[in-house]
Amino acid sequence: MSKGSDEIVYGLKRDYLEKISSKGTRIDGRSPTEYRPIVITPNYVLRAEGSADVKLGKTRVLVGVKIEPGEPFPDTPNQGVLTTNAELIPMASPTFEAGPPNEDSIELARVVDRSIRESKMIDLEKLVITPGEKVWIVYVDIHVLDYDGNLIDASQFGAVAALLNTTVPGSRYGLEDFSLPVNHVPVITTFVKIGKQLFVDPSLEEEEVSSARLSIATDENGNIVAMQKGLSGSFTQEEVYNAIDKSIEIGKDIRKRLFGR
């Protein structure tokens, strides 16, 4: 298909999706605040300290957690370390390319990392081995296996599920094993704007025609712990407040269904 034909098809798809979105309906029949089916399989990788396989509709993400001792950051000598990375595997989408991390993978890792870090999900002070000298370093690795929209939520759900089932391997280093200390359970909810309507958990088709994206992470107390705005479009103040209210409500339901919290 020629470039001109591609542009025509895209234009027709955009017009159609904007037309049905104006009525609050979606191409797959979901309501504006309805997620696609979510299936999480914890402990998917047996040799990892923690892991989870996540299927969100046709999007699939595998998250693994590795923990090993290392030096703390100079400005936080009495805290463990959290580091998050994301890999967009080329076989997951024709738009993903091999090579070093690009802007999309960096943004994905940062958004997931921020939701965990700012929510104080992990009690990093309990990951100190020798104050100022040695701490546990928690590596969260996100691998995108199939991409059909909303990588942020799928990856964040996977990271939370993996961390909730993580064991710190102390016995490997002459210490005692213990469960990763968890204080809070953040849940992220992503909205896109199509025309003048907001829709949660966008499919790939919806992402392709959306003008703006807003991801909001909340904890079990209804506190906003992180927000990330994406794409070039804008949101009104009312739309942002509306998205926050919905995110808190949806987050409570997802947290209970997926994590039993």
C-alpha positions, 0 to 999 in steps of 0.5 A, spaced: 500 500 500 502 506 498 504 512 503 498 516 500 493 510 501 496 509 508 494 516 509 487 515 506 486 509 511 488 513 517 484 519 515 478 514 515 479 510 521 480 517 525 474 520 522 470 514 524 473 513 531 471 520 532 464 520 530 463 514 535 467 517 540 462 523 540 457 518 542 461 515 548 461 509 544 468 505 542 469 500 536 470 494 541 463 496 544 466 498 551 464 503 555 469 509 556 471 507 563 471 499 561 478 496 561 479 490 556 480 483 560 486 483 564 490 476 566 496 476 571 500 470 572 505 471 578 511 467 579 511 466 571 519 466 571 521 461 576 528 463 577 527 470 578 526 473 585 519 476 583 515 476 576 509 476 573 506 475 566 500 480 564 495 480 558 491 486 557 487 485 552 492 483 546 497 487 549 502 482 553 508 484 558 513 480 562 516 483 568 522 480 572 525 482 578 532 481 580 535 483 587 542 483 589 547 487 594 550 493 592 552 500 594 547 505 596 546 512 593 550 517 596 544 522 598 540 516 600 545 512 604 540 508 609 535 506 603 535 500 598 535 502 591 530 501 585 531 501 578 526 500 572 528 498 565 523 497 559 525 493 553 520 494 547 522 487 543 521 488 535 517 482 535 512 485 539 510 490 534 512 492 527 514 499 529 519 497 535 526 497 532 532 493 535 537 497 538 539 502 545 532 504 549 529 509 545 524 515 548 518 510 548 522 505 552 525 510 557 518 514 558 515 507 559 520 505 565 520 512 568 512 512 569 512 505 572 518 507 576 515 513 578 508 510 580 512 505 585 517 510 588 513 516 589 507 511 592 513 508 597 510 502 595 517 498 597 520 500 604 527 502 602 529 503 609 528 495 610 533 494 604 539 496 608 545 491 609 550 495 612 548 503 613 552 507 608 555 501 605 551 496 602 544 495 601 539 491 596 538 493 589 531 492 586 532 491 578 525 491 575 525 489 568 519 490 563 519 486 557 513 488 552 511 481 548 505 484 544 503 491 543 496 492 542 495 499 546 496 501 553 503 499 555 503 503 561 498 500 565 500 493 563 507 494 565 505 497 571 500 492 573 506 487 572 511 491 576 506 491 582 504 484 581 511 482 581 514 486 587 508 483 591 511 476 590 518 478 590 523 474 595 529 478 597 535 472 596 539 473 602 541 466 603 545 467 596 549 471 600 550 468 607 544 472 610 536 470 611 531 470 605 525 475 606 519 477 603 520 484 599 517 489 604 511 493 601 507 498 604 502 501 599 499 498 592 499 503 587 495 502 581 496 507 574 490 508 570 491 511 563 486 515 559 486 518 552 482 523 548 479 522 542 475 528 539 472 531 546 471 524 549 476 521 554 477 513 554 480 509 559 485 503 557 486 505 549 487 500 544 492 500 539 487 503 534 484 508 539 492 510 541 493 512 533 487 517 533 488 520 540 490 527 541 492 527 548 494 521 553 494 522 561 496 517 566 494 517 573 497 513 579 493 512 585 494 508 592 489 505 596 488 511 600 486 515 594 492 519 594 495 521 587 502 519 587 504 520 580 501 523 573 504 523 566 501 527 560 503 524 553 502 526 546 501 533 543 494 535 545 491 538 551 486 537 557 481 542 560 482 543 567 475 540 568 477 534 564 483 533 568 479 533 575 474 528 571 480 523 570 483 524 577 476 522 580 475 516 575 482 514 576 481 513 584 475 509 583 477 505 577 484 504 581 480 501 587 476 496 583 483 494 579 487 493 586 481 489 589 480 484 583 488 484 581 492 484 588 486 483 593 488 489 597 
